[in-house]
């Protein structure tokens, strides 16, 4: 629960003017300054949850048809760190400078409001991002008195209509808590500024709810305020709505009173002529809202037992109906195509006698098509070890989710309130599949760019999709754009603050850039959210390994394994730490478990190859290296190690040549690779091509002249007089 300062909507009560095209009630230009602050710079000021979301929702409304299609350049949106005192002051100054008679000026503030003490006849402060927990007067605050002057200037001197929304009384210990500073600030905001209309979210001593149930995370009043302004206040959804396609003050008051009070002891207040027109109703927007409300009720069909479907007449004994039910029960949703539930449903639509069943069957089929993807997504949001393992192991099951979601959306049609959500999740899983494919593809960048586009598409359809932001961050990580990766992870975290996965990924992004202190700090934050989440402990183990504390790396890896025995990466780092401590048996045991959990793990296979080679089990080592290459053909080091094993121990020189050529192709800038090709050719008695490869290496700057003269792998070539002549040309 949060204590909300009554949201104050102030609209200059002017005589009705001819309407412009769109939903605004005036004919001039509309401009807006919208401010939302959830995260404050000073840690002593309690952060909020959804202030920035409420502000963004207001901006989205004003950009929409229902909100008047305000031009983007006429909206200044200041969120969190962008909402400093200076930025707020300059934005309000811009509003005054640009406004003229007949224009509409909109000001929205969502954040903290307080009055440090009541000694002065002060009206309080709006706390900007850079406010301090004390000394409001001298820090990043914007005085309510100054806000009054801005509104008076806009309204009385310039003749503009003014719409003010403030949501500045929130829960948390503030400097003025003991002296009623929040209430005093509310009273200051509620004073008469000019000829305005006021709409307050609640009485000064009341509280207001916020929560995930409203718009995925919104303030209760803000959510219904925008719903009402979009037209629900004028529609049959409001018993007092006159349905004249105008949202009037009295309609909005009654709509808010009914809707808000259903959830909380909270009674919105209004002052001003009840007939005042606030916004014109956009009929398409209103119809979509009404459909969504209807959809909420209709969606109950998703949970309707199949035994409760209509059973009049002979419909339930119709062969197609029975086949459909059988296909649903057996999970044959799309395949095989001829006998799938989807194909049968298409046939049923052409049977007049089955028409009464189609609506319920359509919803049941759509729900079933969503089930697997939704379960996978839910498990991911819960950081389920089993689900995380599926992703790390590149489970092929993800490939069916996009197709299932596509058909689920098709069954509902674009008018359904779930449609955009389904399309968003479809794009999310399409991008996920592309990213997983890229991890095992040499030309991964092109796939990663496609994956990026898919996640951006998902976010465009659902701006609150934390999972899509998190996946976008993973794509940027693979693209090695760690700054953008962190930004995406941070957005995912902002949208879902209790979800440990993006926080762990922020730690990983710092780790990838060698910022070990930051990586460790963020990993600890992730563990505070979810102590049994393995990746942050793994990150700490990697930090210990990279900084040479191998014993600590062993300890932290074992902790990660204790909380998640399916986490293959923890076994890998455990194996590498034991290897660094020269405990090869322990290393092999850990790496074998990493390979068992993820047979396609190239790093685990290659490390097992190294240990087998150290133990002189050369054929076994070759098999591990070959497995690493099979699953990750672009793994250059595996080609190198296998080539050297063929060259030095197994004496399989043609195969050594093949591996070294592959290494050169993957690492063309490494001149040593060309020397090794020359070595493999020399051992095969092919002097001419060996000299050519050796010359390429020297031309590219290779200077290991003593090694060339001493290595046994060039012994045959050194018998050729051209060898020393070639070396001499580059040695001096």
CORZI-V51690 format. One record per pair of residues at least 24 apart in sequence whose ideal C-beta (glycine too) atoms are under 8 Angstrom apart, sorted by the first residue. I is the first residue (numbers start at 1). J is the second residue. Records with the same first field share a line. If there is no record, write none. Layout:
BEGIN
I=J ; J
END
This chain:
BEGIN
1=171 ; 207 ; 208 ; 209 ; 210
2=48 ; 49 ; 170 ; 171 ; 207 ; 208 ; 209 ; 210 ; 219
3=169 ; 170 ; 171 ; 182 ; 207 ; 208
4=167 ; 169 ; 170 ; 201 ; 202 ; 207 ; 208 ; 210 ; 219 ; 221 ; 266
5=113 ; 166 ; 167 ; 168 ; 169 ; 170 ; 182 ; 185 ; 186 ; 189 ; 201
6=169 ; 186 ; 190 ; 200 ; 201 ; 202 ; 203 ; 204 ; 268 ; 269
7=165 ; 166 ; 167 ; 199 ; 200 ; 201 ; 221 ; 222 ; 225
8=164 ; 165 ; 166 ; 189 ; 190 ; 198 ; 199 ; 200
9=163 ; 164 ; 165 ; 197 ; 198 ; 199 ; 200 ; 225
10=151 ; 162 ; 163 ; 164 ; 193 ; 196 ; 197 ; 198
11=161 ; 162 ; 163 ; 196 ; 197 ; 249 ; 272 ; 276 ; 278
12=155 ; 160 ; 161 ; 162 ; 194 ; 195 ; 196 ; 197
13=195 ; 196 ; 197 ; 272 ; 273 ; 276
14=161 ; 195
16=277
17=102
19=280
20=68
22=65 ; 68 ; 69 ; 280 ; 282
23=65 ; 66 ; 67 ; 68 ; 69 ; 279 ; 280 ; 281 ; 282
24=67 ; 68 ; 104 ; 279 ; 280
25=246 ; 277 ; 278 ; 279 ; 280
26=102 ; 103 ; 104 ; 161
27=102
28=100 ; 101 ; 102 ; 103 ; 104 ; 160 ; 161
29=74 ; 103 ; 104
30=62 ; 68 ; 70 ; 74 ; 103 ; 104 ; 105 ; 106
31=70 ; 74 ; 75 ; 95 ; 98 ; 99 ; 103 ; 104 ; 105 ; 106
32=59 ; 62 ; 70 ; 74 ; 75 ; 76 ; 105 ; 106 ; 107 ; 108
33=76 ; 78 ; 88 ; 91 ; 92 ; 94 ; 95 ; 106 ; 107 ; 108
34=58 ; 59 ; 62 ; 75 ; 76 ; 77 ; 78 ; 106 ; 108
35=78 ; 79 ; 83 ; 88 ; 91 ; 108 ; 109 ; 110 ; 111
36=78 ; 79 ; 80 ; 83 ; 108 ; 109 ; 110 ; 111
37=79 ; 80 ; 83 ; 110 ; 111 ; 112 ; 127 ; 128 ; 129
38=80 ; 111 ; 494
39=80 ; 81 ; 129 ; 494
40=112 ; 127 ; 129 ; 131
41=81 ; 129 ; 130 ; 131 ; 140
42=131 ; 132 ; 133
44=133
45=112 ; 127 ; 131 ; 132 ; 133 ; 172 ; 174
46=112 ; 170 ; 171 ; 172 ; 173 ; 174
48=111 ; 112 ; 170 ; 172
49=210 ; 217 ; 497
50=210 ; 217 ; 218 ; 219
51=110 ; 111 ; 167 ; 170 ; 219
52=79 ; 80 ; 110 ; 494
53=215 ; 217 ; 218 ; 464
54=110 ; 167 ; 218 ; 219 ; 222
55=79 ; 108 ; 110
56=463
57=215 ; 218 ; 222 ; 223 ; 226
58=108 ; 165 ; 222 ; 226
61=226 ; 229 ; 230
62=106
64=282 ; 285
65=282 ; 284 ; 285
66=229 ; 230 ; 231 ; 279 ; 281 ; 282 ; 285 ; 286
67=229 ; 230 ; 279
68=279
80=129
81=129
82=129
83=111 ; 128 ; 129
84=128 ; 129 ; 130 ; 140
85=128 ; 130 ; 131 ; 139 ; 140 ; 141 ; 142
87=128
88=126 ; 128 ; 142
89=142
92=147 ; 150
95=150 ; 154
96=150 ; 153 ; 154 ; 158
99=154 ; 158 ; 160
100=158 ; 159 ; 160
101=158 ; 159 ; 160
102=159 ; 160 ; 161
103=158 ; 160 ; 161
104=160 ; 161 ; 162 ; 163
105=154 ; 160 ; 161 ; 162 ; 163
106=162 ; 163 ; 164 ; 165
107=147 ; 150 ; 151 ; 162 ; 163 ; 164 ; 165
108=164 ; 165 ; 166
109=165 ; 166 ; 167 ; 168
110=165 ; 166 ; 167 ; 168 ; 219 ; 222
111=167 ; 168 ; 170
112=168 ; 169 ; 170 ; 172 ; 174
113=144 ; 166 ; 168 ; 169 ; 182 ; 185 ; 186 ; 189
114=174 ; 175 ; 176 ; 177 ; 181 ; 182 ; 185
115=176 ; 179 ; 180 ; 181 ; 182 ; 184 ; 185 ; 188
116=175 ; 176 ; 181
117=175 ; 176 ; 179 ; 181
118=176 ; 179 ; 180 ; 181 ; 184
122=184 ; 188
123=148 ; 184 ; 185 ; 187 ; 188 ; 189 ; 191
124=181 ; 184 ; 185 ; 186 ; 188 ; 189
125=185
126=166 ; 168 ; 185
127=168
133=174 ; 175
134=175
136=175
144=185 ; 188 ; 189
145=188
147=189
148=191 ; 193
151=193 ; 194 ; 196
152=193 ; 194
155=193 ; 194 ; 195 ; 196
156=194
162=193 ; 194 ; 196
164=196
165=225
167=201 ; 219 ; 221 ; 222
171=207
196=272
197=249 ; 270 ; 271 ; 272 ; 273 ; 276
198=269 ; 270 ; 271 ; 272
199=225 ; 249 ; 252 ; 253 ; 256 ; 268 ; 269 ; 270
200=268 ; 269 ; 270
201=225 ; 260 ; 266 ; 268
202=260 ; 266 ; 267 ; 268 ; 269
203=267 ; 269
206=265 ; 266 ; 267
207=264 ; 265 ; 266
208=260 ; 264 ; 266
209=263 ; 264 ; 266
215=464
216=464
217=464 ; 495
220=260 ; 263 ; 264 ; 266
221=256 ; 260 ; 266 ; 268
224=255 ; 256 ; 259 ; 260
225=252 ; 256
227=259 ; 289
228=252 ; 255 ; 256 ; 259
229=278 ; 279
230=281 ; 282 ; 285 ; 286 ; 289
231=281 ; 282 ; 283 ; 285 ; 286 ; 289
232=286 ; 289 ; 290
234=281 ; 286
235=281 ; 286 ; 289 ; 290
236=290
237=289 ; 290 ; 293
245=280 ; 281 ; 283
246=277 ; 278 ; 279 ; 280 ; 281
247=277 ; 278 ; 279 ; 280 ; 281
248=274 ; 275 ; 276 ; 277 ; 278
249=273 ; 274 ; 275 ; 276 ; 278
250=274 ; 275
252=278
288=415 ; 417
291=415 ; 416 ; 417
292=417
295=416 ; 417 ; 418
296=417
298=363
299=363 ; 418
301=359 ; 360 ; 363 ; 364
302=363 ; 364 ; 366 ; 367
304=360 ; 363 ; 364
306=364
309=357 ; 360 ; 361
310=356 ; 357 ; 360
312=356
313=353
314=353
315=353 ; 354 ; 356 ; 357
318=351 ; 353 ; 354
320=344 ; 347 ; 348 ; 351 ; 354
321=348 ; 354 ; 357
324=348 ; 361
328=364 ; 365 ; 368
333=365 ; 368 ; 369 ; 404 ; 407
334=369 ; 400 ; 403 ; 404 ; 407
341=365 ; 368
342=369 ; 407
345=411
362=411 ; 412
363=411
365=408 ; 411
366=407 ; 408 ; 411 ; 412
367=408
369=404 ; 405 ; 407 ; 408 ; 411
370=404 ; 405 ; 408 ; 422
372=397 ; 400 ; 401 ; 404
373=401 ; 404 ; 405 ; 425 ; 429
374=425
376=401
377=425 ; 428 ; 467
380=467 ; 501
381=466 ; 467 ; 496 ; 499 ; 501
383=499 ; 500 ; 501 ; 530 ; 533
385=534 ; 564 ; 565 ; 566 ; 567
386=566
388=534 ; 535 ; 564 ; 566 ; 567
389=566 ; 567 ; 568 ; 597
391=432 ; 436
392=567 ; 568 ; 569 ; 598
393=568 ; 597 ; 598 ; 600
394=436 ; 439 ; 440 ; 600
398=429 ; 432 ; 433 ; 436
399=433
401=426 ; 429 ; 433
402=426 ; 429 ; 430 ; 433
405=429
420=461 ; 462
421=461 ; 462
423=461
424=457 ; 458 ; 459 ; 461 ; 462 ; 465 ; 468
425=458 ; 462 ; 465
427=454 ; 455 ; 457 ; 458 ; 461 ; 468
428=454 ; 455 ; 458 ; 465 ; 467 ; 468 ; 471
430=454
431=455 ; 457 ; 458 ; 468 ; 471 ; 472 ; 475
432=471
435=471 ; 474 ; 475 ; 478
438=478
439=478
440=600 ; 631 ; 632
441=634
442=633 ; 634 ; 666
444=478 ; 634
445=479
448=475 ; 478 ; 479
449=479
451=475
452=476 ; 479
464=495
465=495
466=491 ; 492 ; 493 ; 495 ; 496 ; 499 ; 502
467=492
469=495 ; 502
470=501 ; 502 ; 505
473=502 ; 505 ; 509
474=505
477=505 ; 508 ; 509 ; 512
480=512
482=509 ; 510 ; 512 ; 513
485=509
486=510
498=529
499=529
500=526 ; 527 ; 529 ; 530 ; 533 ; 536
501=533 ; 535
503=529 ; 536
504=533 ; 535 ; 536 ; 539
505=535
507=536 ; 539
508=535 ; 539
511=539 ; 542 ; 543
516=543 ; 546 ; 547
519=543
531=563
532=563 ; 564
533=563 ; 564
534=560 ; 561 ; 563 ; 564 ; 567 ; 570
535=560 ; 567 ; 569
537=563 ; 570
538=567 ; 569 ; 570 ; 573
541=570 ; 573 ; 574 ; 577
542=573
544=577
545=573 ; 576 ; 577 ; 580
550=577 ; 580 ; 581
551=577 ; 581
553=577 ; 580
554=578 ; 581
557=590
566=597
567=597
568=593 ; 594 ; 597 ; 598 ; 601 ; 604
569=594
571=597 ; 604
572=601 ; 603 ; 604 ; 607
575=604 ; 607
576=607
579=607 ; 610 ; 611
584=611 ; 614 ; 615
587=611
599=627 ; 631
600=631 ; 632
601=631
602=628 ; 629 ; 631 ; 632 ; 635 ; 638
603=628
605=631 ; 638
606=635 ; 637 ; 638 ; 641
609=638 ; 641 ; 642 ; 645
610=641
613=641 ; 645 ; 649
618=645 ; 649 ; 650
619=650
621=645
622=646 ; 650
634=666
636=663 ; 666 ; 667
639=663 ; 666
640=673 ; 676
643=676 ; 680
644=676
646=680
647=676 ; 679 ; 680 ; 683 ; 713
648=713
651=683
653=680 ; 683 ; 684
654=680 ; 684
656=680 ; 683
657=681 ; 684
669=700
671=696 ; 697 ; 698 ; 700 ; 701 ; 702
672=697 ; 702 ; 704
674=700 ; 702
675=702 ; 704 ; 708
678=714 ; 717
679=711 ; 713 ; 714
680=713
682=713 ; 714 ; 715 ; 716 ; 717
683=713 ; 716
685=716
687=716 ; 717 ; 720 ; 722
690=714 ; 717
691=717 ; 720 ; 722 ; 723 ; 726
694=723 ; 726
695=726
698=726 ; 727 ; 729 ; 730
699=730
703=730
705=730 ; 731
END
